[in-house]
Amino acid sequence: MNLLKKMILIAVNGMLKMIYSISSLLFPYKPYKVTFASYRSEQLKGNLLYLYNELQSSRDHFTYTKLFKKYDSSFLGKLDYVFHLVRACYHLATSAYFVVDDYYYPIYVVNPKKKTRVIQLWHAAGAFKKFGHSTKGKSFGPSLEYLKYVNIHSNYSNVIVSSKEVVPYFAEAFNMSTEKILPLGLPRTDYFYDKDKTTTTVEKFSLLYPELTGKKLVLYAPTFRGKSHYQAPFKIPFDLKEMKKQLAPDIALITHFHPYMKGANLDKEGCSDFVYDLSDDFDIQELMYLSDILLTDYSSVIFEFSLLEKPIAFFPFDLEEYIKERDFYYDYQCFIPGPLFRDTVPLIDWLKTETFDLESVYAFRDKFFDYADGNASKRIVECLF
């Protein structure tokens, strides 16, 4: 960290602490105020959305504030984000509950008062790729110098996870006691058990993509490889033209890319009727429900997909490099609940022959979900609110 960045960090930290202190003095604490905050999107999504919906239906005396600001790394974007952080400090000072789903800088700087319950609904299910304090010393992780100024993932009152199995890994990643980590389930998985919502998804899909009706759908959802908010342009690692030649018209590939995977290179020339990028039309839960097979590398969507009891395959084209840069909580090749491919042709053969071993998927699901019932949001509300 150069001197200028260090000075900026110190100045911003000081400013946020001051704003929090002033807000605490001038504005009343509201015992039924819930603030939802995220830098991942501009609107309520995922775990935050499902928890919000449950609260609205069961806690009608609560009030709600939404703080959503997608981070923009341009100069004006950073300046705009500073104003967002100022607002966050005010709401942190006046809220009884402050709910986040990712890294959220103000929480670690201002040391919130104890009567404010800070709840972390981490966006990634299970414990797969290392994150937080587990990545110290890795190129992906925070530098020791940065940690002197920002105690990342501190001040959480509770963290919600999917199972007892992952509690020790979250405790390591967040540098916190295991007693505060509650295996109550992931709110967004409630979608899979909501017949009305899933039926609406199928109807919407049939309306928007009638040409895909009756085809077997392979969902390709690669992991986000960037640090913080940015990733270099991503290129599909397998031969799409060969896949189309061998698999069409019975099978189609649908893709979902992380919002920060800039410039994903689909190279769709000649494959537009085989490859469909549906990231703008459906969220990842909906695409998992619609799909017959998941193809990924290191994405945590494997945990939620296991709830659907469908086949999963892995194409980790940069495994050794990824282990060096970030690493995993488990031995990758022993951990994954499906076959591993490094070349296109064996993957095609597997898809054509349908030699799927679902027993490994069932075992994986049972290990990483203590509950599979569609009531995660309700459990969290009853336990914490």
ZAGU-730114 format. One line per field, with one value per residue (C-alpha): x, y, z; chain; residue number from 1. Coordinates in nm, 4 decimals, padded with zeros to 6 digits, m for minus. Each point is the difference from the previous one (the first is absolute). Example, Ala and Ser with C-alpha at 12.3 -4.5 7.8 and 13.67 -1.06 7.14 Angstrom:
<atoms>
x 01.2300/00.1370 $
y m00.4500/00.3440 $
z 00.7800/m00.0660 $
chain A/A $
n 1/2 $
</atoms>
This chain:
<atoms>
x 00.0000/00.1562/00.0045/m00.2858/m00.2341/00.0929/m00.0774/m00.3336/m00.0934/00.0847/m00.1979/m00.3085/00.0139/00.0146/m00.2846/m00.2275/00.0711/m00.0810/m00.3252/m00.1040/00.0711/m00.1869/m00.2949/m00.0126/m00.0161/m00.2459/m00.2414/m00.2008/00.0627/m00.3084/m00.0675/m00.2034/00.2069/00.1594/00.2549/00.0971/00.3314/00.2103/00.2482/m00.0773/m00.3023/m00.2288/m00.3022/m00.1127/00.1087/00.0837/00.0141/m00.0834/m00.3152/m00.1365/00.0689/m00.1604/m00.3135/m00.0297/00.0434/m00.2632/m00.2518/00.0683/00.1301/m00.2373/00.1193/00.3522/00.1276/00.2468/00.2822/00.1792/00.3598/00.1030/00.2847/00.1984/00.3662/00.1466/00.3808/00.0112/00.0962/m00.3582/m00.1262/00.2296/m00.1048/m00.3655/00.0679/00.1464/m00.3374/m00.1635/00.2311/m00.0965/m00.3673/00.0918/00.1568/m00.3169/m00.2196/00.2456/m00.0262/m00.3812/m00.0901/m00.0820/00.0940/00.2533/m00.0026/00.2687/00.0908/00.3672/00.2983/m00.1339/00.2713/m00.1765/m00.0793/00.3698/00.1006/m00.2556/m00.0407/m00.3830/m00.1725/m00.0883/m00.3751/00.0245/m00.0073/00.2167/m00.1028/00.2109/m00.1920/00.3070/m00.0801/00.1833/m00.1404/00.2095/00.3751/00.1898/00.2428/00.1933/m00.0980/00.0471/00.2775/00.0559/00.1607/00.2595/00.3331/m00.1682/m00.0062/m00.3820/m00.0162/00.0491/00.3531/00.1267/00.0513/m00.3634/m00.1128/00.1792/m00.2520/m00.3104/m00.0858/m00.1991/m00.3065/00.0052/m00.3022/m00.2470/m00.2572/m00.0964/00.0818/m00.2543/00.1261/m00.1483/00.1311/00.2070/00.2618/00.1092/m00.0058/00.3759/00.0930/m00.2153/00.1465/00.3468/m00.0971/m00.1664/00.2361/m00.2918/m00.1344/m00.1996/m00.2828/m00.1048/m00.0269/m00.3462/m00.0778/m00.3566/00.0107/00.0194/m00.3077/00.0258/m00.0273/m00.3614/m00.0716/00.0485/m00.2885/m00.2420/m00.2278/m00.1514/00.3401/00.1446/m00.3118/00.0265/00.3648/m00.0849/m00.2788/00.2267/00.2725/m00.2420/m00.1243/00.3452/00.1772/m00.2549/00.2777/00.1542/m00.3146/00.0626/00.3792/00.2391/00.1555/00.3584/00.0652/00.3562/00.0718/00.3725/00.1340/00.0935/00.3787/00.0570/00.0983/m00.2592/m00.2116/00.1961/00.1048/00.1980/m00.1959/m00.0992/00.0086/m00.2007/00.2606/m00.1564/m00.0761/m00.3537/m00.0083/00.0910/m00.2592/m00.2680/00.1013/m00.0250/m00.2880/m00.2459/m00.2938/m00.0864/00.2187/00.0510/00.2514/m00.1269/00.2431/m00.0036/00.2894/00.0743/m00.0823/00.3688/00.1201/00.0641/00.0009/m00.0629/00.1047/m00.2635/00.1379/m00.3545/00.0660/m00.1890/m00.1266/m00.2753/m00.2640/00.1950/00.1332/m00.2333/00.1124/m00.2994/00.1698/m00.2179/m00.3315/00.0267/00.1846/00.2233/m00.2631/m00.2443/00.2589/00.0954/m00.3630/m00.0436/00.3198/00.0552/00.3767/00.2467/00.3453/00.2391/00.3540/00.0113/m00.3318/m00.1883/m00.3221/00.0826/m00.1369/m00.3419/m00.0163/00.0441/m00.3386/m00.1558/00.1567/00.1340/00.3403/00.2998/00.3196/00.3217/00.2329/00.2838/00.2268/00.2271/m00.0103/00.3679/00.0132/m00.3197/00.1312/00.3119/m00.1950/m00.2904/m00.0251/m00.2880/m00.1156/m00.0081/00.2116/m00.1659/00.0049/m00.1257/m00.2641/m00.1924/m00.3275/00.0455/00.2516/00.2928/00.0831/00.2893/m00.0807/m00.3140/m00.0401/m00.0261/m00.2514/m00.2074/00.0130/m00.1206/m00.2894/m00.0993/00.0211/m00.1702/00.2026/m00.0934/00.0846/m00.2515/00.0989/00.2937/m00.2365/m00.2369/00.2873/00.1312/m00.3424/m00.0407/00.3435/m00.0441/m00.3673/m00.1383/m00.3425/m00.1548/m00.3529/m00.0559/m00.0234/00.3433/m00.1325/m00.2615/00.2593/00.2266/m00.2821/m00.1219/00.3531/00.1374/m00.2834 $
y 00.0000/00.3283/00.3125/00.1739/m00.2982/m00.0296/00.3677/m00.0261/m00.3087/00.1712/00.3097/m00.1975/m00.2124/00.3144/00.1622/m00.3036/m00.0296/00.3677/m00.0250/m00.3071/00.1740/00.3160/m00.2034/m00.1945/00.3270/00.1895/m00.2679/m00.2505/m00.3725/m00.1734/m00.3393/m00.1334/00.1358/m00.2550/00.1111/m00.2240/00.0920/m00.1345/00.1126/m00.3029/00.1472/00.3017/m00.1815/m00.2671/m00.3421/m00.3465/m00.0628/00.3603/m00.0044/m00.3196/00.1129/00.3373/m00.1674/m00.2215/00.2959/00.2005/m00.2814/m00.0744/00.3220/00.2754/00.2390/00.0120/00.2708/m00.0677/00.1877/m00.1221/00.1013/m00.1397/00.1474/m00.1999/00.0914/00.1858/00.0210/00.3206/00.3249/00.1320/m00.3420/m00.0067/00.3522/m00.0976/m00.3065/00.2161/00.1761/m00.3419/m00.0901/00.3213/m00.1006/m00.3473/00.1414/00.1942/m00.3075/m00.2180/00.2444/00.0026/m00.3619/m00.2873/m00.2492/00.0446/m00.2851/m00.0550/m00.2753/00.0719/00.2091/00.3318/00.2493/00.2391/m00.2850/m00.0744/00.3623/00.1571/m00.2706/m00.0032/00.0234/m00.3338/00.0576/m00.0008/m00.3586/m00.0342/m00.3091/m00.1457/m00.2055/m00.0948/m00.0134/m00.3272/m00.3284/m00.2640/00.0195/m00.0610/00.2741/00.1679/00.3561/00.2698/m00.0618/m00.3469/00.1663/00.2053/m00.0495/m00.0913/00.2359/m00.0077/00.0963/00.3160/00.1182/00.0060/00.3740/00.0535/m00.1988/00.2481/00.2631/m00.2073/m00.2983/m00.1788/m00.2045/00.1298/00.1102/m00.2589/m00.0926/m00.3128/m00.1778/m00.2290/m00.3170/m00.3127/m00.2708/m00.0825/m00.1434/00.3457/00.1836/m00.0445/00.1328/00.3109/00.0517/m00.0047/00.2242/00.2594/m00.0420/m00.0436/m00.2497/m00.2992/00.0769/00.3009/m00.2026/m00.1467/m00.2899/00.1067/m00.0331/00.2404/00.2183/m00.0067/m00.3797/00.0415/00.0741/m00.3653/m00.1025/00.2748/m00.1539/00.3331/00.1592/m00.2964/m00.0296/00.3699/m00.0522/m00.2874/00.2014/00.3013/m00.2200/m00.1631/00.3424/00.1533/m00.3051/m00.2293/m00.1420/m00.1611/m00.1845/m00.3742/00.0293/m00.1199/00.3105/00.0101/00.3005/00.1316/00.2179/00.0669/00.1575/00.3652/00.0138/00.3651/00.1714/00.2308/00.1307/m00.0615/m00.2918/00.0053/m00.1081/m00.3663/m00.2463/m00.3217/m00.2776/m00.2720/m00.0368/00.1289/m00.0821/m00.3621/m00.0190/00.1343/m00.2429/m00.2987/00.1005/00.2184/00.0056/m00.2162/00.1902/00.3756/00.1873/00.2856/00.2266/00.2161/00.2324/00.1912/00.3724/00.0875/m00.2448/00.2737/m00.0782/m00.3728/m00.1239/m00.2436/m00.0168/m00.0807/00.0150/m00.2938/m00.0974/00.2523/m00.2733/m00.2186/00.2445/00.2347/00.2571/00.0433/00.2041/00.3050/m00.1866/m00.2407/m00.0086/m00.2932/m00.1765/00.0029/m00.1295/m00.2826/m00.1036/00.0100/m00.1923/m00.3737/m00.0009/00.2436/00.0563/00.2123/00.0246/00.1340/00.1807/m00.0370/m00.0534/m00.3716/00.0018/00.1348/m00.2067/m00.3151/00.0749/m00.0610/m00.3485/00.0501/m00.0879/00.2317/m00.0010/00.1971/00.1626/00.1566/00.1158/00.1996/m00.2147/00.0159/00.3765/00.0477/m00.2062/00.2165/00.3268/m00.0877/m00.3706/m00.2036/m00.1188/m00.3596/m00.2003/00.0959/m00.3332/m00.1937/00.2597/00.0556/m00.1981/m00.0760/m00.0804/00.2295/00.0850/00.1896/m00.0615/00.0580/m00.3461/m00.2015/00.2562/m00.0451/m00.3793/00.0244/00.2243/m00.2324/m00.3281/00.1376/m00.2156/00.2131/m00.1003/00.1813/m00.1785/00.2382/00.2959/m00.1337/m00.0483/00.3475/00.1545/m00.1798/00.1149/00.3676/00.0583/m00.0735/00.1010/m00.0493/00.1177/00.3509/00.1586/00.1614/00.3575/m00.0847/m00.1628/00.3050/00.2430/m00.2076/m00.0353/00.3532/00.2513 $
z 00.0000/m00.1089/00.2174/m00.1837/00.0346/00.3657/00.0639/m00.1835/00.2018/00.3291/m00.1014/m00.1065/00.3161/00.2124/m00.1900/00.0366/00.3728/00.0459/m00.1985/00.1973/00.3318/m00.1009/m00.1297/00.3271/00.1959/m00.2189/m00.1205/00.2043/m00.0033/m00.1446/00.1625/m00.2942/m00.2862/m00.2347/m00.2595/m00.2920/m00.1630/m00.2870/m00.2621/m00.2188/m00.1781/m00.0226/00.1412/00.2432/m00.1236/00.1228/00.3745/00.0854/m00.2135/00.1519/00.3557/m00.0732/m00.1382/00.3073/00.2346/m00.1841/00.0336/00.3683/00.1605/m00.1083/00.2745/m00.1455/m00.2354/m00.2801/m00.1681/m00.3131/m00.0702/m00.3368/m00.1976/m00.2519/00.0226/m00.2999/m00.0109/m00.2075/00.1778/m00.0031/00.1004/00.3023/00.0959/m00.0262/00.2115/00.2771/00.0267/00.0197/00.2893/00.1786/m00.0236/00.1204/00.3175/00.0807/m00.0469/00.1921/00.2913/00.0020/m00.0869/00.2323/m00.2719/m00.2794/m00.2524/m00.2663/m00.2460/m00.0700/00.1053/00.1290/00.0881/00.2468/00.2404/00.0477/00.0546/00.2337/00.2678/00.0184/00.3370/00.1602/m00.0184/m00.3802/m00.1249/m00.3101/m00.1971/m00.2800/m00.2597/m00.2008/m00.3722/m00.0662/00.1270/00.1741/00.0452/m00.3227/m00.1046/00.2784/00.0850/00.2625/00.2530/m00.1503/m00.3044/00.1870/m00.1746/m00.3301/m00.2991/00.0179/00.3657/00.2059/00.0651/00.3573/m00.0370/m00.1006/00.3027/00.2263/m00.1073/m00.0735/00.2193/m00.2687/00.0973/00.3565/00.2050/m00.1285/00.2641/m00.1919/m00.3240/m00.1668/m00.1715/m00.1552/00.2341/00.3074/m00.2377/m00.1189/00.3349/00.0709/m00.3447/00.0381/00.3470/m00.1559/m00.2925/00.2240/00.2960/00.2376/00.2514/m00.1230/00.2471/m00.2084/m00.3208/m00.0399/m00.2396/m00.0742/m00.3798/m00.2929/m00.0607/m00.3780/m00.0101/00.1136/m00.3659/m00.0977/00.2276/m00.1050/m00.2629/m00.1036/m00.0635/m00.1882/m00.2162/m00.0870/m00.0964/m00.2353/m00.1624/m00.0487/m00.1492/m00.2455/m00.1059/m00.0520/m00.1434/m00.1696/m00.2171/00.3103/00.1040/00.0231/m00.0233/00.2677/00.1541/00.1243/00.2235/m00.0195/00.3043/00.0471/00.3159/00.0352/m00.0187/00.0801/00.3203/00.1566/m00.2902/m00.3199/m00.2171/m00.3210/m00.3110/00.0221/m00.2876/m00.0142/00.0508/m00.2152/m00.3714/m00.0525/m00.3698/00.0661/00.2763/m00.2319/m00.2733/00.2353/00.2289/m00.1933/m00.0460/00.3030/00.2460/00.0461/00.2138/00.2132/00.1812/00.3075/00.0765/00.3170/m00.0408/00.0358/m00.2666/m00.2531/m00.3690/00.0156/m00.3427/m00.1206/m00.3536/m00.1161/m00.3727/m00.1409/00.3481/00.0649/m00.0180/00.2447/00.2624/00.1846/00.2563/00.2298/00.2744/m00.0690/m00.0052/00.2936/00.3289/00.0824/00.2150/m00.2900/m00.2452/00.2328/00.0237/m00.3792/m00.0763/m00.0209/00.0586/00.1589/m00.1494/00.2043/00.1313/00.3570/00.0392/00.3280/m00.1985/00.0287/00.3552/m00.0929/m00.3181/00.2093/00.1600/m00.3426/m00.0214/m00.3519/m00.1545/00.0388/m00.2094/00.0448/m00.2527/00.2070/m00.2814/00.2344/00.3141/00.0950/m00.0483/00.1972/00.2923/00.0074/m00.0110/00.2327/00.0959/00.1433/00.3405/m00.1260/m00.2420/m00.3277/m00.1809/00.3040/00.0790/m00.3235/m00.0443/m00.3689/m00.2750/m00.0838/m00.3622/m00.1538/m00.3670/m00.2045/m00.1567/00.3265/00.1266/m00.3164/00.0361/00.3612/m00.0986/m00.2847/00.1910/00.3143/00.2390/00.2984/00.3582/00.2190/00.3211/00.0415/m00.0461/00.2688/00.2452/m00.0783/00.0639/00.3323/00.1147/m00.0817/00.0830/00.3453/m00.1320/m00.3437/00.0617/m00.1389/00.3468/00.0379/m00.0017/00.2621/00.2291/m00.0195/00.0782/00.2942/00.1380/m00.0426/m00.0428 $
chain A/A/A/A/A/A/A/A/A/A/A/A/A/A/A/A/A/A/A/A/A/A/A/A/A/A/A/A/A/A/A/A/A/A/A/A/A/A/A/A/A/A/A/A/A/A/A/A/A/A/A/A/A/A/A/A/A/A/A/A/A/A/A/A/A/A/A/A/A/A/A/A/A/A/A/A/A/A/A/A/A/A/A/A/A/A/A/A/A/A/A/A/A/A/A/A/A/A/A/A/A/A/A/A/A/A/A/A/A/A/A/A/A/A/A/A/A/A/A/A/A/A/A/A/A/A/A/A/A/A/A/A/A/A/A/A/A/A/A/A/A/A/A/A/A/A/A/A/A/A/A/A/A/A/A/A/A/A/A/A/A/A/A/A/A/A/A/A/A/A/A/A/A/A/A/A/A/A/A/A/A/A/A/A/A/A/A/A/A/A/A/A/A/A/A/A/A/A/A/A/A/A/A/A/A/A/A/A/A/A/A/A/A/A/A/A/A/A/A/A/A/A/A/A/A/A/A/A/A/A/A/A/A/A/A/A/A/A/A/A/A/A/A/A/A/A/A/A/A/A/A/A/A/A/A/A/A/A/A/A/A/A/A/A/A/A/A/A/A/A/A/A/A/A/A/A/A/A/A/A/A/A/A/A/A/A/A/A/A/A/A/A/A/A/A/A/A/A/A/A/A/A/A/A/A/A/A/A/A/A/A/A/A/A/A/A/A/A/A/A/A/A/A/A/A/A/A/A/A/A/A/A/A/A/A/A/A/A/A/A/A/A/A/A/A/A/A/A/A/A/A/A/A/A/A/A/A/A/A/A/A/A/A/A/A/A/A/A/A/A/A/A/A/A/A/A/A/A/A/A/A/A/A/A/A $
n 1/2/3/4/5/6/7/8/9/10/11/12/13/14/15/16/17/18/19/20/21/22/23/24/25/26/27/28/29/30/31/32/33/34/35/36/37/38/39/40/41/42/43/44/45/46/47/48/49/50/51/52/53/54/55/56/57/58/59/60/61/62/63/64/65/66/67/68/69/70/71/72/73/74/75/76/77/78/79/80/81/82/83/84/85/86/87/88/89/90/91/92/93/94/95/96/97/98/99/100/101/102/103/104/105/106/107/108/109/110/111/112/113/114/115/116/117/118/119/120/121/122/123/124/125/126/127/128/129/130/131/132/133/134/135/136/137/138/139/140/141/142/143/144/145/146/147/148/149/150/151/152/153/154/155/156/157/158/159/160/161/162/163/164/165/166/167/168/169/170/171/172/173/174/175/176/177/178/179/180/181/182/183/184/185/186/187/188/189/190/191/192/193/194/195/196/197/198/199/200/201/202/203/204/205/206/207/208/209/210/211/212/213/214/215/216/217/218/219/220/221/222/223/224/225/226/227/228/229/230/231/232/233/234/235/236/237/238/239/240/241/242/243/244/245/246/247/248/249/250/251/252/253/254/255/256/257/258/259/260/261/262/263/264/265/266/267/268/269/270/271/272/273/274/275/276/277/278/279/280/281/282/283/284/285/286/287/288/289/290/291/292/293/294/295/296/297/298/299/300/301/302/303/304/305/306/307/308/309/310/311/312/313/314/315/316/317/318/319/320/321/322/323/324/325/326/327/328/329/330/331/332/333/334/335/336/337/338/339/340/341/342/343/344/345/346/347/348/349/350/351/352/353/354/355/356/357/358/359/360/361/362/363/364/365/366/367/368/369/370/371/372/373/374/375/376/377/378/379/380/381/382/383/384/385 $
</atoms>
